Structure formats: structure tokens, C-alpha cells
Amino acid sequence: MLQTQNPANDNLQVYIDGQLLHRDAAKISVFDSSVQGGDAVWEGLRVYNGRVFSLDAHLDRLYDSAHALWFQRVPERDTVIDAIRQTLLANDMRNDVHIRLTLTRGRKITSGMDPRLNQAGCTLIVLAEHKPPVYPESITLATSSVRRNPPMSVDSKIHHNNLINNILAKIEANQAGADAGLMLDKDGFVSEANGVNVFCIRRGEVRTPYADYCLPGITRATILSLCQDHGIPHQEARISVSEFYTADEVFTTGTMGELTRVRAIDGREIVNKHGASVLERVQAHFRELTRSGGTKLL
């Protein structure tokens, strides 16, 4: 599942604080808070035929995260939307595009952790790449020893750039020969995978962990809404690893990979014992939504 360099991205134009720069010239200051302390928030966006999927929901979360972290002089929403549009136009991008939208606390006047040293306002970065969904048709998971942060540490509802826990879980998955790490909460219940939310299906019911110890993903919310709209039984719950082992189907959700089937967890094959695939129904509804939904920017 290792991504490779796409030649179509060799001459990307990257937006940084009002300027479009070639990827090789796109730099931020060594005094920027993202460099000094990983002090930034971000969103992953996907573009379908000139439409940014769930743009409002992503921007709502970006601004909520920035507010929770007490960012000052945050750019206006229209400024962010225009920056996204400029970047897509500059790169002639309309489809199969992934955008990494980052907002840092900004540049400091000198090194230090005190946010009062940030006196230049936030840094806005729009990195758009030609990138179809990166996951293969199915993946494997390995349970990680690294626990997902509880709200008493850093609340997972803040979509921040402090991702070292997730990176450590991914390293463990790599060492185990799996595609992603399955992360648990402090009590041993499933939280999410290192970069995506997780769902399991048993006897026709779609289930996903509560978003207490995981990011309440935009795609995750979309799937729950689609289940509601189409009469598919669903619930949020505390779910153990063994319940995932014995599920009929397991899948992950995320902007970068959309919906991806999980074929095995910790070497246990996921076997559908109870009839037709519910996942295929959900995937069909999601594909239809991406064909018609989103905010048209081009």
C-alpha cells in the first residue's frame, strides 16, 4: 500500500499565504509553529469533477479545531475557499484530486512554546495532488500496542497535526506486514485505524466505535447518514477486537481511501457468514453521492 511518486505531480503549484509556488520552492519559515511544535490543524479534501466533496463540513471542522487551539487572526472562510480554487485552477485539476489543507498557528518572532510569540497570524497552505483513492481493493490490519489519545490528553475531535501516535501505530503495522494499524482506546476497545475510521458489519447491522477516542471523520459521518437514509441498520458502540475478528464484513473510511474492505485482522480472515454483502450496498450509495454531491468550485 506504499504510495509512489506520480509524475503528474512533478510541477505542482502550492498555495502558501497568498502565493502560488512550484513544489520545489514551496517553503515555510523555520519559525513557523508547525515546525516548532506540530502546532497546526488540517483537513483532507477530495475533488470529484470540479466539486469538493463535503467542503462545508471540512471547513467547519477546520475552524472548530483552530478555535479549540486558540488560533488568532484566522483567515476568513472565503479566503480559504478562494485559495483552494486558485490552487486547482493553477494545476488544471478537476478529478481524482486530493487536497491537504493546513492552517498553522503561524510564524513566531523567536523560538518558544508561548502562543504570544505568534504575531504574524496563521499560515495557510493548500497542497493539491493528482491522487486517486490510495487504498487497494482490500487491506489487512494489525492491532497496535499504541493507544489512541483520550480526551484527557489531546481531544481527537481537534483535527491537529500531532500525529506521532498514529505514525507509531503505522510503523508497527509495517513491521507486522499489515497495511494499517488498528488502534484501541485505554480500555482495549477498538478506536480507529492509524489513518482511517473503522466499521464492522454483523447480521446486516453496520457498527462503528463511538468517536470518543477517534476522529469523528467526515466520511464516517457520511456513511452513518447514508445508512439512515436507506434503511440500513446501524449504530455507534463500544466494540472489542474479537467482535471485529468475527464480523461478516469490516471496512475503513476516509477521504484519501474512501471505503475499503478489510480482509483480515491480526491474521484472522474476515468471513461473511450471513448472506449478501451490506458493504457493497453502502459503497454503491457512497459512489452515487460522490457523483452528484459536493461544492462546485470549477
Secondary structure, DSSP 8 states (H G I E B T S, - for coil): ------GGGTT-EEEETTEEEETTT----TTBHHHHH--EEEEEEEEETTEETTHHHHHHHHHHHHHHTT--S---HHHHHHHHHHHHHHTT--SSEEEEEEEE--BBSSSSS-GGGB-S--EEEEEEEE----S-SEEEEEE-SS----TTTS-TTS-BS--HHHHHHHHHHHHHT-SEEEEE-TTSBEEEESSSEEEEEETTEEEEE-TTSS---HHHHHHHHHHHHTT--EEEE--BHHHHHT-SEEEEEETTTEEEEEEEETTEE----SSS-HHHHHHHHHHHHHHH-SEE--
